[in-house]
Each structure stands twice: as structure tokens, then as C-alpha cells.
Amino acid sequence: MKIRSKQVLRERRRLSFRSTNELIARRRRLRKQISLIVALGATLGTLAFKFE
């Protein structure tokens, strides 16, 4: 009984660890996309400002 509970705990820990890793990776990807969009917007804004 104890051994099985230990295994279950280990599995649960691994699952939670994997989910947190996926969340962190997704957040990083979102941040990269946001920074790219911000950079594009800034460059477009500066170009529009120069042409005005």
C-alpha cells in the first residue's frame, strides 16, 4: 500500500512538473510573439512619423 502511494505521488509530481514546464514554454512563446508585434509596431510607427 505504501509503495503504491509513493509511486502515485511520483507520477503525480512528474505530471505537474510537465504541465508547469509546458505553461512556462507557452508563456515564453507568447512573450516572444508580443515582443515581435511591439517591434513591428514601433518600426511602422517610426516610418509613418518620418513620412509625415
N, CA and C atoms as a LAMMPS dump frame, in Angstrom:
ITEM: TIMESTEP
0
ITEM: NUMBER OF ATOMS
156
ITEM: BOX BOUNDS ff ff ff
-5.0000000000000000e+02 5.0000000000000000e+02
-5.0000000000000000e+02 5.0000000000000000e+02
-5.0000000000000000e+02 5.0000000000000000e+02
ITEM: ATOMS id mol type element x y z
1 1 1 N 0.832 -1.193 0
2 1 2 C 0 0 0
3 1 3 C 0.876 1.256 0
4 2 1 N 1.824 1.302 0.896
5 2 2 C 2.683 2.487 0.963
6 2 3 C 3.461 2.666 -0.336
7 3 1 N 3.978 1.539 -0.855
8 3 2 C 4.781 1.629 -2.076
9 3 3 C 3.933 2.191 -3.215
10 4 1 N 2.69 1.693 -3.308
11 4 2 C 1.852 2.174 -4.399
12 4 3 C 1.585 3.673 -4.245
13 5 1 N 1.33 4.112 -3.032
14 5 2 C 1.07 5.534 -2.82
15 5 3 C 2.306 6.352 -3.204
16 6 1 N 3.48 5.823 -2.91
17 6 2 C 4.706 6.527 -3.308
18 6 3 C 4.774 6.647 -4.826
19 7 1 N 4.483 5.545 -5.516
20 7 2 C 4.518 5.59 -6.982
21 7 3 C 3.512 6.602 -7.513
22 8 1 N 2.322 6.586 -6.93
23 8 2 C 1.294 7.528 -7.387
24 8 3 C 1.763 8.961 -7.172
25 9 1 N 2.35 9.215 -6.02
26 9 2 C 2.851 10.567 -5.75
27 9 3 C 3.915 10.957 -6.762
28 10 1 N 4.809 10.011 -7.061
29 10 2 C 5.871 10.306 -8.021
30 10 3 C 5.276 10.631 -9.392
31 11 1 N 4.299 9.809 -9.817
32 11 2 C 3.667 10.058 -11.117
33 11 3 C 2.988 11.429 -11.132
34 12 1 N 2.258 11.715 -10.049
35 12 2 C 1.558 12.999 -9.997
36 12 3 C 2.555 14.149 -10.056
37 13 1 N 3.672 14.004 -9.336
38 13 2 C 4.682 15.063 -9.336
39 13 3 C 5.225 15.262 -10.749
40 14 1 N 5.494 14.14 -11.433
41 14 2 C 6.038 14.252 -12.786
42 14 3 C 5.032 14.951 -13.7
43 15 1 N 3.754 14.586 -13.555
44 15 2 C 2.729 15.21 -14.394
45 15 3 C 2.652 16.709 -14.118
46 16 1 N 2.633 17.083 -12.856
47 16 2 C 2.55 18.507 -12.525
48 16 3 C 3.789 19.236 -13.04
49 17 1 N 4.954 18.588 -12.928
50 17 2 C 6.183 19.21 -13.412
51 17 3 C 6.097 19.449 -14.912
52 18 1 N 5.599 18.419 -15.633
53 18 2 C 5.498 18.561 -17.082
54 18 3 C 4.528 19.684 -17.441
55 19 1 N 3.409 19.75 -16.736
56 19 2 C 2.416 20.779 -17.046
57 19 3 C 2.998 22.173 -16.78
58 20 1 N 3.738 22.323 -15.685
59 20 2 C 4.331 23.63 -15.404
60 20 3 C 5.347 23.988 -16.483
61 21 1 N 6.125 22.995 -16.93
62 21 2 C 7.091 23.269 -17.995
63 21 3 C 6.369 23.721 -19.254
64 22 1 N 5.272 23.044 -19.599
65 22 2 C 4.524 23.436 -20.792
66 22 3 C 3.972 24.848 -20.638
67 23 1 N 3.484 25.169 -19.45
68 23 2 C 2.956 26.513 -19.223
69 23 3 C 4.048 27.559 -19.402
70 24 1 N 5.234 27.283 -18.851
71 24 2 C 6.345 28.231 -18.963
72 24 3 C 6.738 28.401 -20.428
73 25 1 N 6.806 27.283 -21.163
74 25 2 C 7.179 27.358 -22.578
75 25 3 C 6.141 28.164 -23.353
76 26 1 N 4.86 27.911 -23.053
77 26 2 C 3.809 28.648 -23.761
78 26 3 C 3.906 30.138 -23.457
79 27 1 N 4.175 30.467 -22.185
80 27 2 C 4.289 31.877 -21.804
81 27 3 C 5.458 32.525 -22.536
82 28 1 N 6.589 31.799 -22.607
83 28 2 C 7.751 32.35 -23.325
84 28 3 C 7.401 32.605 -24.779
85 29 1 N 6.7 31.631 -25.403
86 29 2 C 6.339 31.795 -26.806
87 29 3 C 5.449 33.017 -26.972
88 30 1 N 4.472 33.173 -26.082
89 30 2 C 3.581 34.325 -26.167
90 30 3 C 4.37 35.618 -26.016
91 31 1 N 5.31 35.635 -25.075
92 31 2 C 6.106 36.846 -24.861
93 31 3 C 6.909 37.171 -26.112
94 32 1 N 7.478 36.145 -26.757
95 32 2 C 8.24 36.384 -27.987
96 32 3 C 7.344 36.99 -29.05
97 33 1 N 6.136 36.417 -29.228
98 33 2 C 5.215 36.95 -30.23
99 33 3 C 4.864 38.396 -29.906
100 34 1 N 4.589 38.671 -28.638
101 34 2 C 4.207 40.033 -28.247
102 34 3 C 5.357 41.002 -28.525
103 35 1 N 6.588 40.587 -28.19
104 35 2 C 7.73 41.474 -28.422
105 35 3 C 7.914 41.712 -29.917
106 36 1 N 7.703 40.663 -30.732
107 36 2 C 7.814 40.834 -32.183
108 36 3 C 6.767 41.827 -32.677
109 37 1 N 5.539 41.681 -32.203
110 37 2 C 4.473 42.593 -32.629
111 37 3 C 4.8 44.023 -32.205
112 38 1 N 5.307 44.178 -30.982
113 38 2 C 5.648 45.518 -30.491
114 38 3 C 6.763 46.121 -31.34
115 39 1 N 7.771 45.299 -31.685
116 39 2 C 8.874 45.8 -32.504
117 39 3 C 8.363 46.21 -33.882
118 40 1 N 7.497 45.393 -34.467
119 40 2 C 6.936 45.738 -35.778
120 40 3 C 6.139 47.037 -35.685
121 41 1 N 5.332 47.155 -34.643
122 41 2 C 4.544 48.371 -34.479
123 41 3 C 5.439 49.592 -34.313
124 42 1 N 6.524 49.448 -33.561
125 42 2 C 7.425 50.575 -33.343
126 42 3 C 8.089 50.986 -34.655
127 43 1 N 8.561 50.007 -35.421
128 43 2 C 9.216 50.334 -36.692
129 43 3 C 8.22 50.982 -37.645
130 44 1 N 7.005 50.441 -37.708
131 44 2 C 5.992 51.037 -38.586
132 44 3 C 5.658 52.451 -38.12
133 45 1 N 5.551 52.64 -36.811
134 45 2 C 5.242 53.965 -36.287
135 45 3 C 6.328 54.971 -36.634
136 46 1 N 7.588 54.569 -36.493
137 46 2 C 8.688 55.481 -36.809
138 46 3 C 8.698 55.793 -38.3
139 47 1 N 8.439 54.78 -39.136
140 47 2 C 8.399 55.02 -40.581
141 47 3 C 7.276 55.99 -40.93
142 48 1 N 6.094 55.779 -40.362
143 48 2 C 4.961 56.669 -40.635
144 48 3 C 5.289 58.083 -40.153
145 49 1 N 5.941 58.191 -38.989
146 49 2 C 6.289 59.501 -38.457
147 49 3 C 7.292 60.197 -39.376
148 50 1 N 8.239 59.438 -39.935
149 50 2 C 9.229 60.038 -40.84
150 50 3 C 8.567 60.534 -42.115
151 51 1 N 7.599 59.756 -42.614
152 51 2 C 6.984 60.128 -43.892
153 51 3 C 6.001 61.291 -43.745
154 52 1 N 5.525 61.531 -42.516
155 52 2 C 4.548 62.615 -42.358
156 52 3 C 5.168 63.976 -42.597
